[in-house]
Amino acid sequence: MPELFPTPLRNTGSGLCYGIGRLSNIAGPFIVSAIYGSMGYPWVFAYIAACWAIVAGTVALFGPRSGGAVLEELQETEAAAPPTGRFTREPERSGGKAVVRGA
C-alpha cells in the first residue's frame, strides 16, 4: 500500500510510524511494570489485548478495502491504469534519451 502515495509523503509517514514505534517500545515496559505492580498479572494481559484491539480497529477503519477482490485482477487493473496525480512522471523520448518531466 505505501506505493500508492508520493515519495515525500511516504517517507514522512514511514518516519513518523518508525518514531512512534520507537517511543512505544521505550514506554511499553514501564507501562507493563506499572500495571503489574499495581493491579497484577491478569491486567497486563488485558492491557496487551486492548493494545491489539486498538491496532486491529485502526487497520479495519483506515486500511485498504480488499474484500472479495482477486489479487490477479487487482494487479492487471493497476498495470493497465495510467498514472494520475500531481507527482507522476511521464517519460518522453527525445533524441534517444528519456526525459523525465514533473516532480
Backbone bond lengths (Angstrom), bond angles and torsions (degrees), N, CA, C in turn:
res aa  C-N    CA-C-N  psi(-1)  N-CA   C-N-CA  omega(-1)  CA-C   N-CA-C  phi
1 M - - - 1.437 - - 1.532 112.88 -
2 P 1.317 121.03 -30.75 1.468 118.96 -179.00 1.514 113.34 -57.79
3 E 1.327 117.95 -26.44 1.457 120.79 -177.56 1.522 112.33 -66.68
4 L 1.317 118.13 -11.85 1.461 121.53 -179.61 1.525 112.47 -76.80
5 F 1.320 117.47 -12.96 1.454 121.30 -175.18 1.525 111.09 -109.45
6 P 1.327 117.41 154.32 1.469 120.53 177.09 1.530 110.64 -63.27
7 T 1.315 115.90 153.50 1.460 121.77 -174.69 1.530 113.35 -56.31
8 P 1.340 120.69 -46.21 1.476 118.51 -179.67 1.534 112.56 -61.73
9 L 1.322 116.56 -40.45 1.455 120.00 179.16 1.522 110.49 -68.69
10 R 1.318 116.20 -39.64 1.467 121.00 178.85 1.523 110.52 -63.65
11 N 1.321 117.20 -42.27 1.463 120.32 178.33 1.516 111.94 -65.39
12 T 1.325 117.06 -41.29 1.463 120.87 178.32 1.523 110.66 -63.46
13 G 1.324 116.53 -45.43 1.465 120.51 179.10 1.512 112.65 -63.44
14 S 1.325 116.37 -41.53 1.467 119.83 178.68 1.523 110.88 -64.96
15 G 1.320 116.84 -42.19 1.461 120.48 178.27 1.516 112.30 -64.63
16 L 1.313 116.13 -41.03 1.465 120.18 179.06 1.526 110.61 -64.43
17 C 1.313 117.03 -46.09 1.465 120.39 178.93 1.523 111.37 -63.46
18 Y 1.325 116.55 -40.58 1.455 120.58 177.98 1.528 110.61 -62.14
19 G 1.328 116.99 -44.89 1.456 121.02 -179.56 1.520 112.36 -64.57
20 I 1.321 116.66 -43.55 1.463 120.13 178.61 1.525 110.35 -64.93
21 G 1.315 116.16 -38.03 1.461 119.70 177.49 1.515 112.24 -63.41
22 R 1.333 115.68 -41.95 1.474 119.55 178.70 1.525 110.95 -64.34
23 L 1.333 117.07 -42.88 1.466 119.84 178.56 1.526 111.23 -65.01
24 S 1.326 116.75 -37.65 1.465 120.36 177.93 1.518 110.86 -65.56
25 N 1.332 116.58 -38.71 1.462 119.56 177.90 1.519 112.38 -67.66
26 I 1.311 116.67 -27.36 1.466 119.96 175.67 1.526 110.07 -75.10
27 A 1.315 117.18 -44.80 1.465 121.63 -175.03 1.528 112.92 -79.03
28 G 1.326 117.49 -27.67 1.464 121.30 -174.57 1.514 115.38 -53.34
29 P 1.318 119.42 -52.13 1.461 119.25 -179.40 1.532 113.37 -61.62
30 F 1.320 117.23 -34.70 1.463 119.76 177.70 1.531 111.26 -67.10
31 I 1.317 115.74 -40.24 1.472 119.76 178.10 1.528 110.22 -65.21
32 V 1.332 117.11 -45.73 1.465 121.00 -179.81 1.525 110.62 -62.42
33 S 1.326 116.88 -43.78 1.468 118.23 -179.89 1.526 111.73 -66.37
34 A 1.315 117.58 -35.72 1.468 119.95 177.46 1.525 110.88 -66.74
35 I 1.322 116.96 -40.98 1.466 120.34 178.38 1.525 109.76 -65.74
36 Y 1.328 116.54 -44.62 1.463 120.66 -179.47 1.528 111.13 -63.25
37 G 1.327 116.88 -41.74 1.460 120.35 -178.71 1.515 113.75 -68.77
38 S 1.330 117.26 -32.24 1.462 119.01 -175.55 1.525 113.78 -98.12
39 M 1.331 117.90 -32.33 1.466 119.13 -174.17 1.522 114.57 -123.03
40 G 1.301 118.85 -14.32 1.456 120.15 176.82 1.523 113.40 102.91
41 Y 1.336 112.62 174.19 1.458 120.95 -173.60 1.533 115.03 -64.55
42 P 1.343 119.80 -39.41 1.480 118.45 -179.79 1.527 113.29 -59.96
43 W 1.320 116.64 -30.92 1.464 118.87 -179.92 1.524 112.31 -75.00
44 V 1.324 116.56 -23.55 1.462 119.38 173.82 1.531 109.01 -64.47
45 F 1.330 116.06 -44.58 1.465 119.64 176.58 1.529 111.35 -62.33
46 A 1.327 116.78 -38.89 1.468 120.14 177.95 1.537 110.65 -63.79
47 Y 1.329 116.34 -39.95 1.466 120.77 178.21 1.522 110.90 -63.53
48 I 1.318 117.16 -46.76 1.461 121.07 179.90 1.528 110.26 -63.82
49 A 1.331 117.64 -41.68 1.466 120.88 177.92 1.528 110.96 -63.27
50 A 1.328 117.12 -38.77 1.465 120.32 178.19 1.521 111.05 -65.62
51 C 1.339 116.73 -39.38 1.470 119.63 177.05 1.518 110.80 -62.11
52 W 1.326 117.10 -44.63 1.471 120.36 178.75 1.522 110.83 -64.20
53 A 1.328 117.44 -37.34 1.470 120.60 178.82 1.530 110.73 -65.19
54 I 1.322 116.62 -39.00 1.469 120.21 178.11 1.529 110.21 -64.57
55 V 1.324 116.88 -43.75 1.467 120.36 178.70 1.532 110.31 -63.46
56 A 1.326 117.14 -45.43 1.463 120.78 179.93 1.522 111.24 -62.17
57 G 1.325 117.34 -40.89 1.460 120.75 177.89 1.519 112.35 -65.40
58 T 1.330 116.04 -39.56 1.464 120.24 178.19 1.519 111.26 -63.86
59 V 1.328 116.71 -44.27 1.462 120.11 178.81 1.524 110.54 -65.84
60 A 1.324 116.73 -41.08 1.467 119.80 178.99 1.523 111.63 -64.64
61 L 1.324 117.23 -35.52 1.452 121.24 -177.64 1.526 112.38 -79.71
62 F 1.330 117.24 -44.33 1.457 120.83 -173.73 1.518 114.67 -106.78
63 G 1.308 118.63 -8.03 1.457 122.05 -177.24 1.521 112.19 -72.14
64 P 1.336 116.20 166.21 1.467 119.81 -179.98 1.526 111.25 -68.51
65 R 1.311 115.61 144.78 1.463 121.09 178.09 1.519 108.42 -87.92
66 S 1.310 116.30 118.04 1.457 119.46 -178.78 1.524 112.07 -131.66
67 G 1.311 117.98 13.91 1.455 121.40 -178.31 1.522 112.13 -62.96
68 G 1.320 116.36 129.37 1.448 121.75 178.32 1.510 114.82 75.10
69 A 1.319 118.14 3.97 1.459 121.28 -178.14 1.526 109.61 -89.62
70 V 1.317 115.45 144.02 1.453 121.70 176.15 1.526 107.65 -99.57
71 L 1.325 116.79 129.71 1.452 121.49 -174.11 1.524 112.28 -57.45
72 E 1.308 117.32 -43.05 1.461 120.17 -178.44 1.531 111.26 -62.63
73 E 1.327 117.56 -38.62 1.464 120.90 178.68 1.529 110.66 -67.34
74 L 1.319 117.42 -38.70 1.457 120.51 178.35 1.519 110.48 -63.94
75 Q 1.322 117.46 -42.53 1.458 120.68 -179.71 1.526 110.85 -65.54
76 E 1.338 117.82 -40.20 1.456 120.63 178.42 1.520 111.17 -65.47
77 T 1.327 116.86 -39.97 1.458 121.46 179.73 1.519 110.54 -64.61
78 E 1.325 117.31 -43.89 1.462 120.44 179.82 1.520 111.42 -66.44
79 A 1.326 117.00 -37.78 1.461 120.09 -179.08 1.527 111.26 -69.33
80 A 1.326 117.53 -33.68 1.459 121.61 -177.30 1.525 112.69 -82.88
81 A 1.334 117.44 -23.57 1.464 120.79 -175.76 1.529 110.28 -76.17
82 P 1.329 116.61 134.53 1.469 118.62 176.17 1.524 109.65 -71.85
83 P 1.327 118.11 149.53 1.461 120.06 178.46 1.521 110.31 -65.49
84 T 1.310 115.94 139.91 1.463 121.09 179.15 1.516 108.97 -128.86
85 G 1.296 115.81 163.08 1.450 119.95 175.23 1.513 112.22 109.07
86 R 1.295 115.20 172.15 1.445 122.41 -175.13 1.525 112.99 -73.19
87 F 1.316 117.35 -25.68 1.447 120.55 -172.04 1.526 113.41 -100.10
88 T 1.314 118.05 15.08 1.457 119.35 -179.34 1.517 110.37 -80.27
89 R 1.292 114.68 154.71 1.454 120.80 177.57 1.515 107.85 -122.95
90 E 1.297 115.84 132.97 1.453 120.81 179.94 1.523 108.96 -117.50
91 P 1.335 117.35 113.60 1.458 118.62 179.31 1.522 111.31 -72.58
92 E 1.315 115.17 141.35 1.464 121.30 175.33 1.513 107.90 -121.81
93 R 1.303 116.14 144.64 1.466 120.28 178.10 1.525 109.02 -95.91
94 S 1.314 116.27 125.29 1.450 119.39 174.79 1.529 107.79 -144.95
95 G 1.280 115.33 115.19 1.454 120.31 177.99 1.519 113.61 65.05
96 G 1.317 117.50 29.32 1.453 120.64 178.05 1.512 114.73 86.20
97 K 1.347 117.94 -6.24 1.455 120.79 178.71 1.519 109.92 -110.37
98 A 1.303 116.01 144.65 1.456 120.33 177.31 1.533 108.85 -83.25
99 V 1.315 116.73 128.53 1.455 122.01 177.80 1.523 107.46 -110.37
100 V 1.331 117.72 129.01 1.452 121.81 -177.73 1.520 108.49 -103.49
101 R 1.337 115.67 127.81 1.462 120.95 176.58 1.506 109.41 -108.55
102 G 1.310 116.63 157.87 1.450 121.16 176.16 1.520 110.83 101.08
103 A 1.306 112.73 -171.21 1.481 122.62 -179.40 1.473 107.34 56.80
